[in-house]
């Protein structure tokens, strides 16, 4: 093999996890040309071209795995507990700067791709433009822009609200025009004060029109569902990913519906359960309780939070047992969940019964599939982008080793994780 144009990098590690779910490859190596992986294998089998302009990295005792893919973030969020209703009062310019900070912070922690699930106006599109111009850098972006909402519904304050089939179709077309990679839908209410989380928002006809229009443009959909009827409507409409997936009745009762979970599994719909965010909120409330600083509203929240979370863990565990495809998305920086700790969401997937390797797949290749970018990222394969995470230890056995970040490569470039400019 003779070198052609382009510089090469050779990465050698004690073990290599390719993201497919198979066992780690001992004494693994990766050959990178430009921003693409050109060869993967053992140290002996991966040989640079003759005459290559080669930069070599040797990571003894370290593991290489695909850069993590967080399929659910809110880049403009702060993670300091404020409600979205309050967040949206900040100027778009401030929110764009916050998005840049978050994209950088997630990248430095090992997340090389994020799917943003709703932002105010065109803030994340402005971030993308700034990244393309080299003004700032961060994880690869999969953007929805403004989320689809009803008037006064969950996240409607981000700048869009549609009523009726025609407006729903027109809004999808507008978002595609603005640069949306997919369509985020609020199929039920949520934390937005004027919304109703236990009831559907869009009618089935409206929801179906949104999905049909998105699919016509060849892009996918992801729907926020905080109630059982919202899940059913999303399945009937052809949604590709169900976010949260709360089995809750209009009176607030948690009741698992195995026949619905079976349908989700049979239809191959992804579920992003977002478990660590409520777990983190409970920890914050418990700390406040210990300090005696809980407000009256928070006193009620902490009373309800723990049993509700335990119920959630049981439901998500049962979905997994029924074969539902669970993908890892943090929902940071919402509520108290700051960006830069996607590993917390991965840990929550282990908590519901996944093995460490299953959780890694959920946070890499499966997450990439749910974002419809598996042809580019999610596994360490020839021809894919050279997005690589190097950690100390063996996360296939001890998932918390994912926190021991040694280096991050994005498109073949080693990231300076101390550069905060």
C-alpha positions as a printed NumPy array, in Angstrom:
array([[  0.   ,   0.   ,   0.   ],
       [  1.377,   3.385,  -1.033],
       [  0.512,   6.705,   0.594],
       [ -1.721,   9.111,  -1.321],
       [ -2.567,  12.708,  -0.538],
       [ -3.545,  13.32 ,   3.087],
       [ -1.954,  12.881,   6.479],
       [ -2.372,   9.681,   8.49 ],
       [ -2.752,   9.001,  12.204],
       [ -2.233,   5.645,  13.88 ],
       [ -3.887,   5.03 ,  17.247],
       [ -2.854,   2.001,  19.307],
       [ -4.745,   0.948,  22.438],
       [ -4.841,  -1.914,  24.901],
       [ -8.428,  -2.669,  23.856],
       [-10.82 ,  -1.431,  21.208],
       [-14.623,  -1.355,  21.477],
       [-16.138,  -0.813,  18.034],
       [-19.689,  -0.015,  19.232],
       [-21.347,  -3.02 ,  17.57 ],
       [-21.801,  -4.908,  20.848],
       [-19.146,  -7.541,  20.212],
       [-16.299,  -8.261,  22.619],
       [-13.415,  -5.779,  22.819],
       [-10.467,  -6.298,  20.506],
       [ -7.273,  -6.694,  22.482],
       [ -4.216,  -4.709,  21.334],
       [ -6.309,  -2.832,  18.815],
       [ -5.361,  -0.127,  16.334],
       [ -7.038,   2.481,  14.142],
       [ -5.628,   4.083,  11.005],
       [ -7.047,   7.498,  10.148],
       [ -6.665,   9.402,   6.91 ],
       [ -7.913,  12.952,   7.119],
       [-11.234,  12.752,   8.987],
       [-12.072,   9.146,   8.072],
       [-11.194,   5.733,   9.515],
       [ -9.209,   3.773,   6.91 ],
       [ -8.441,   0.584,   8.852],
       [ -9.411,  -1.106,  12.118],
       [ -7.852,  -4.22 ,  13.591],
       [ -5.021,  -5.516,  15.703],
       [ -1.689,  -3.731,  16.038],
       [ -0.141,  -6.338,  13.758],
       [ -2.781,  -6.102,  11.03 ],
       [ -3.143,  -2.31 ,  10.79 ],
       [ -0.176,  -1.103,   8.75 ],
       [  0.243,   2.495,   7.55 ],
       [  0.958,   3.034,   3.829],
       [  4.564,   3.155,   2.704],
       [  5.853,   6.696,   2.889],
       [  2.909,   7.932,   4.912],
       [  3.188,  11.221,   6.763],
       [  2.258,   9.548,  10.03 ],
       [  1.421,  10.767,  13.535],
       [  1.252,   7.925,  16.05 ],
       [ -0.578,   7.751,  19.402],
       [  0.109,   4.931,  21.869],
       [ -2.371,   4.516,  24.723],
       [ -1.129,   1.783,  27.047],
       [ -3.798,   0.581,  29.466],
       [ -6.452,   2.603,  27.628],
       [ -9.584,   1.768,  25.64 ],
       [-10.758,   3.278,  22.35 ],
       [-14.464,   3.395,  21.556],
       [-16.708,   5.456,  19.292],
       [-17.334,   9.03 ,  20.302],
       [-20.534,   9.069,  22.349],
       [-23.811,  10.103,  20.691],
       [-26.263,  11.96 ,  22.952],
       [-29.6  ,  11.828,  21.138],
       [-31.356,  14.314,  23.434],
       [-29.917,  17.649,  24.52 ],
       [-31.122,  21.218,  24.855],
       [-28.056,  23.216,  23.933],
       [-29.444,  26.558,  25.102],
       [-30.196,  25.183,  28.581],
       [-28.242,  26.181,  31.677],
       [-28.949,  23.302,  34.048],
       [-29.402,  25.472,  37.111],
       [-32.972,  24.385,  37.83 ],
       [-34.778,  27.213,  36.087],
       [-37.905,  26.371,  34.117],
       [-37.967,  26.656,  30.361],
       [-40.538,  29.437,  30.726],
       [-37.819,  31.476,  32.469],
       [-34.999,  30.351,  30.177],
       [-36.788,  31.678,  27.121],
       [-36.827,  35.199,  28.585],
       [-33.08 ,  35.46 ,  27.957],
       [-32.065,  37.165,  24.691],
       [-31.327,  34.928,  21.717],
       [-27.748,  36.22 ,  21.644],
       [-27.131,  35.025,  25.204],
       [-28.737,  31.658,  24.481],
       [-26.559,  31.169,  21.396],
       [-23.446,  31.78 ,  23.478],
       [-24.725,  29.307,  26.073],
       [-25.303,  26.753,  23.304],
       [-21.703,  27.199,  22.157],
       [-20.442,  26.634,  25.689],
       [-22.556,  23.486,  26.061],
       [-21.509,  22.039,  22.705],
       [-17.872,  22.493,  23.686],
       [-18.394,  21.065,  27.165],
       [-20.127,  17.943,  25.867],
       [-17.392,  17.416,  23.294],
       [-14.656,  17.666,  25.915],
       [-16.44 ,  14.997,  27.993],
       [-16.401,  12.509,  25.091],
       [-19.704,  13.243,  23.324],
       [-18.859,  13.847,  19.668],
       [-22.453,  14.075,  18.363],
       [-25.588,  15.612,  19.868],
       [-29.195,  15.767,  18.721],
       [-30.757,  18.983,  19.982],
       [-34.417,  18.481,  20.888],
       [-35.671,  22.026,  20.67 ],
       [-34.295,  25.546,  20.982],
       [-35.593,  29.085,  20.844],
       [-35.972,  30.633,  17.401],
       [-32.829,  30.126,  15.267],
       [-30.257,  30.006,  18.092],
       [-28.882,  26.533,  17.316],
       [-28.801,  27.257,  13.588],
       [-26.69 ,  30.309,  14.408],
       [-24.389,  28.072,  16.447],
       [-24.035,  25.721,  13.474],
       [-23.118,  28.653,  11.23 ],
       [-20.527,  29.866,  13.751],
       [-19.013,  26.365,  13.915],
       [-18.875,  26.121,  10.122],
       [-17.067,  29.469,  10.053],
       [-14.529,  28.259,  12.638],
       [-15.617,  30.809,  15.232],
       [-16.244,  28.09 ,  17.813],
       [-16.219,  24.314,  17.946],
       [-18.162,  21.518,  19.595],
       [-19.878,  18.208,  19.009],
       [-21.454,  17.387,  15.671],
       [-24.979,  18.802,  15.543],
       [-28.266,  17.158,  14.613],
       [-30.794,  19.992,  14.895],
       [-34.554,  20.348,  15.043],
       [-34.543,  24.112,  15.49 ],
       [-37.856,  25.071,  17.078],
       [-39.938,  22.141,  18.318],
       [-43.429,  21.588,  16.945],
       [-45.981,  22.602,  19.594],
       [-49.606,  23.643,  19.894],
       [-50.472,  27.199,  20.909],
       [-49.558,  27.451,  24.607],
       [-48.281,  23.883,  24.593],
       [-45.031,  22.446,  25.858],
       [-42.037,  24.399,  24.507],
       [-44.315,  26.703,  22.489],
       [-42.34 ,  29.623,  23.941],
       [-39.424,  28.576,  21.7  ],
       [-41.19 ,  30.194,  18.783],
       [-43.658,  27.969,  16.968],
       [-47.27 ,  26.931,  17.52 ],
       [-49.417,  25.223,  14.884],
       [-53.147,  24.557,  14.733],
       [-54.752,  22.322,  12.148],
       [-53.33 ,  20.023,   9.506],
       [-52.391,  22.791,   7.062],
       [-50.46 ,  24.815,   9.648],
       [-48.688,  21.663,  10.819],
       [-47.537,  20.857,   7.3  ],
       [-46.521,  24.459,   6.68 ],
       [-44.513,  24.571,   9.907],
       [-42.593,  21.42 ,   8.984],
       [-41.779,  22.954,   5.611],
       [-40.592,  26.149,   7.28 ],
       [-38.342,  24.228,   9.658],
       [-36.848,  22.251,   6.769],
       [-36.228,  25.539,   4.966],
       [-34.404,  26.868,   8.045],
       [-32.135,  23.802,   8.128],
       [-33.821,  21.301,  10.457],
       [-32.312,  17.804,  10.288],
       [-35.417,  16.275,  11.878],
       [-38.675,  17.352,  13.537],
       [-39.115,  17.408,  17.31 ],
       [-42.78 ,  17.162,  18.331],
       [-44.387,  17.788,  21.709],
       [-47.115,  15.138,  21.515],
       [-48.219,  15.944,  25.069],
       [-47.733,  18.76 ,  27.519],
       [-44.72 ,  18.893,  29.785],
       [-43.014,  21.227,  32.233],
       [-44.28 ,  24.314,  30.368],
       [-46.663,  26.025,  32.793],
       [-49.479,  26.498,  30.267],
       [-49.386,  22.889,  29.056],
       [-51.107,  19.706,  30.225],
       [-48.537,  16.902,  30.541],
       [-51.075,  14.102,  31.068],
       [-53.061,  14.858,  27.921],
       [-52.249,  14.795,  24.207],
       [-51.529,  18.12 ,  22.545],
       [-51.903,  17.673,  18.791],
       [-54.869,  15.772,  17.388],
       [-54.058,  12.516,  15.643],
       [-54.703,  14.133,  12.255],
       [-52.276,  16.954,  13.085],
       [-49.648,  14.563,  14.408],
       [-49.984,  12.338,  11.348],
       [-49.597,  15.353,   9.051],
       [-46.368,  16.371,  10.809],
       [-44.89 ,  12.886,  10.481],
       [-46.04 ,  12.48 ,   6.887],
       [-44.55 ,  15.822,   5.873],
       [-41.251,  15.104,   7.65 ],
       [-40.968,  11.664,   6.078],
       [-41.741,  13.158,   2.676],
       [-38.572,  15.244,   3.091],
       [-36.623,  12.143,   4.162],
       [-36.142,  13.234,   7.771],
       [-37.189,  11.574,  11.004],
       [-39.388,  12.608,  13.925],
       [-39.035,  12.4  ,  17.696],
       [-41.987,  13.005,  20.014],
       [-42.069,  14.085,  23.661],
       [-44.652,  11.81 ,  25.338],
       [-45.559,  12.275,  29.011],
       [-48.742,  10.194,  28.944],
       [-50.   ,   6.867,  27.657],
       [-52.393,   8.401,  25.148],
       [-49.537,  10.488,  23.77 ],
       [-47.581,   7.274,  23.17 ],
       [-50.544,   5.666,  21.397],
       [-51.103,   8.723,  19.216],
       [-47.408,   8.854,  18.314],
       [-47.427,   5.212,  17.258],
       [-50.582,   5.731,  15.197],
       [-49.02 ,   8.779,  13.498],
       [-45.74 ,   7.052,  12.593],
       [-43.294,   8.764,  14.976],
       [-39.752,   7.335,  14.792],
       [-38.584,   7.977,  18.379],
       [-40.657,   8.311,  21.543],
       [-39.036,  10.512,  24.176],
       [-39.653,   9.918,  27.905],
       [-42.43 ,   7.367,  27.189],
       [-44.381,   7.801,  30.426],
       [-47.167,   5.279,  30.984],
       [-49.502,   7.661,  32.823],
       [-53.263,   8.055,  32.75 ],
       [-55.082,  11.432,  32.775],
       [-55.466,  11.215,  36.567],
       [-51.694,  10.845,  36.988],
       [-51.743,   7.116,  37.747],
       [-48.73 ,   5.131,  36.566],
       [-49.955,   1.974,  34.838],
       [-47.646,  -0.069,  32.661],
       [-49.255,  -1.227,  29.422],
       [-47.388,  -4.301,  28.137],
       [-49.47 ,  -4.421,  24.943],
       [-48.286,  -0.911,  24.044],
       [-44.662,  -1.806,  24.82 ],
       [-45.054,  -4.864,  22.595],
       [-46.309,  -2.632,  19.803],
       [-43.355,  -0.257,  20.236],
       [-40.96 ,  -3.204,  19.976],
       [-42.741,  -4.792,  17.008],
       [-42.805,  -1.53 ,  15.054],
       [-39.125,  -0.816,  15.73 ],
       [-39.765,   2.573,  17.329],
       [-36.893,   3.894,  19.432],
       [-37.467,   4.966,  23.044],
       [-35.321,   7.605,  24.75 ],
       [-36.279,   7.254,  28.455],
       [-34.231,  10.17 ,  29.94 ],
       [-33.691,   8.635,  33.37 ],
       [-30.774,  10.531,  34.879],
       [-32.378,  13.982,  34.804],
       [-35.128,  13.122,  37.34 ],
       [-32.622,  11.128,  39.387],
       [-30.367,  14.179,  39.519],
       [-33.283,  16.434,  40.474],
       [-34.036,  14.123,  43.403],
       [-30.437,  14.423,  44.586],
       [-30.63 ,  18.221,  44.43 ],
       [-33.888,  18.244,  46.395],
       [-32.458,  15.851,  49.   ],
       [-29.473,  18.164,  49.457],
       [-31.829,  21.098,  49.937],
       [-33.863,  19.076,  52.411],
       [-30.72 ,  18.349,  54.4  ],
       [-29.861,  22.061,  54.368],
       [-33.387,  23.074,  55.326],
       [-33.756,  25.239,  52.214],
       [-36.683,  23.483,  50.503],
       [-39.527,  25.719,  49.328],
       [-43.144,  24.642,  49.888],
       [-43.435,  23.586,  46.273],
       [-40.201,  21.6  ,  46.533],
       [-41.434,  19.867,  49.689],
       [-44.29 ,  18.399,  47.654],
       [-41.93 ,  17.617,  44.772],
       [-39.562,  15.568,  46.938],
       [-42.447,  13.666,  48.501],
       [-43.646,  12.521,  45.089],
       [-40.329,  12.305,  43.238],
       [-38.78 ,   9.17 ,  44.708],
       [-41.777,   6.785,  44.334],
       [-42.454,   8.156,  40.839],
       [-38.847,   7.577,  39.834],
       [-38.865,   4.04 ,  41.2  ],
       [-41.988,   3.433,  39.127],
       [-40.194,   4.793,  36.065],
       [-37.253,   2.446,  36.571],
       [-39.607,  -0.511,  36.739],
       [-41.449,   0.521,  33.577],
       [-38.296,   1.124,  31.545],
       [-36.822,  -2.156,  32.77 ],
       [-39.96 ,  -3.972,  31.635],
       [-39.799,  -2.27 ,  28.234],
       [-36.241,  -3.503,  27.839],
       [-37.324,  -7.046,  28.753],
       [-40.021,  -6.845,  26.063],
       [-37.444,  -5.949,  23.426],
       [-38.02 ,  -2.206,  23.13 ],
       [-34.963,  -0.489,  21.622],
       [-33.74 ,   1.976,  24.249],
       [-31.386,   4.754,  23.222],
       [-29.325,   7.037,  25.382],
       [-30.216,  10.721,  25.461],
       [-29.57 ,  12.875,  28.497],
       [-32.111,  15.74 ,  28.225],
       [-29.387,  18.06 ,  29.485],
       [-29.162,  20.983,  30.072],
       [-32.74 ,  20.861,  31.366],
       [-33.773,  21.214,  35.017],
       [-30.648,  20.571,  37.152],
       [-28.787,  18.514,  34.541],
       [-25.783,  20.471,  33.261],
       [-24.159,  19.341,  30.047],
       [-20.852,  17.502,  30.205],
       [-22.106,  14.45 ,  32.145],
       [-23.717,  12.194,  29.541],
       [-22.084,   9.338,  31.456],
       [-24.77 ,   9.81 ,  34.127],
       [-27.454,   8.807,  31.618],
       [-25.385,   5.796,  30.561],
       [-25.162,   4.786,  34.23 ],
       [-28.962,   4.944,  34.498],
       [-29.241,   2.457,  31.636],
       [-27.085,   0.038,  33.596],
       [-29.384,   0.674,  36.563],
       [-32.395,  -0.699,  34.63 ],
       [-30.562,  -3.914,  33.762],
       [-28.3  ,  -3.289,  30.788],
       [-24.794,  -4.703,  30.826],
       [-22.025,  -2.1  ,  30.478],
       [-21.54 ,  -3.139,  26.841],
       [-25.27 ,  -2.856,  26.112],
       [-25.257,   0.624,  27.609],
       [-22.296,   1.606,  25.415],
       [-24.177,   0.395,  22.327],
       [-27.203,   2.401,  23.455],
       [-24.996,   5.514,  23.701],
       [-23.144,   4.986,  20.415],
       [-24.397,   2.873,  17.503],
       [-28.065,   2.622,  18.54 ],
       [-28.237,   6.309,  19.366],
       [-26.732,   7.097,  15.959],
       [-29.33 ,   4.862,  14.277],
       [-32.152,   6.664,  16.055],
       [-30.746,   9.936,  14.673],
       [-30.419,   8.374,  11.193],
       [-26.692,   9.151,  11.026],
       [-25.364,   5.599,  11.429],
       [-23.658,   5.838,   8.046],
       [-21.338,   8.495,   9.499],
       [-20.833,   7.846,  13.231],
       [-21.645,   5.472,  16.096],
       [-19.171,   2.663,  15.361],
       [-15.472,   2.396,  14.633],
       [-15.651,   1.133,  11.044],
       [-13.765,   1.758,   7.831],
       [-15.263,   4.715,   6.003],
       [-16.882,   6.365,   9.019],
       [-15.857,   9.628,  10.629],
       [-12.887,   9.288,  12.962],
       [-14.784,  10.319,  16.105],
       [-13.009,   8.439,  18.883],
       [-13.071,   8.46 ,  22.671],
       [-10.034,   7.236,  24.627],
       [-10.586,   6.306,  28.277],
       [ -8.498,   4.711,  30.975],
       [ -9.747,   1.316,  32.086],
       [-12.225,  -1.11 ,  30.543],
       [-15.757,   0.341,  30.219],
       [-17.026,  -2.939,  28.755],
       [-16.691,  -4.306,  32.293],
       [-16.916,  -1.168,  34.419],
       [-19.103,   1.43 ,  32.73 ],
       [-17.984,   4.179,  35.099],
       [-14.574,   4.014,  33.399],
       [-16.244,   6.149,  30.714],
       [-15.626,   9.053,  33.079],
       [-11.849,   8.525,  32.822],
       [-11.484,  10.513,  29.622],
       [ -7.935,  10.566,  28.28 ],
       [ -8.462,  12.029,  24.799],
       [-11.211,  12.875,  22.317],
       [-10.816,  12.847,  18.53 ],
       [-13.367,  14.586,  16.306],
       [-13.007,  13.947,  12.603],
       [ -9.49 ,  12.658,  13.187],
       [ -8.379,  15.755,  15.094],
       [ -7.273,  15.405,  18.695],
       [ -9.265,  17.938,  20.7  ],
       [ -7.524,  20.345,  23.049],
       [ -9.882,  19.904,  26.003],
       [ -8.3  ,  22.793,  27.886],
       [ -9.209,  25.327,  25.194],
       [-12.167,  27.322,  26.5  ],
       [-11.965,  30.177,  23.988]])
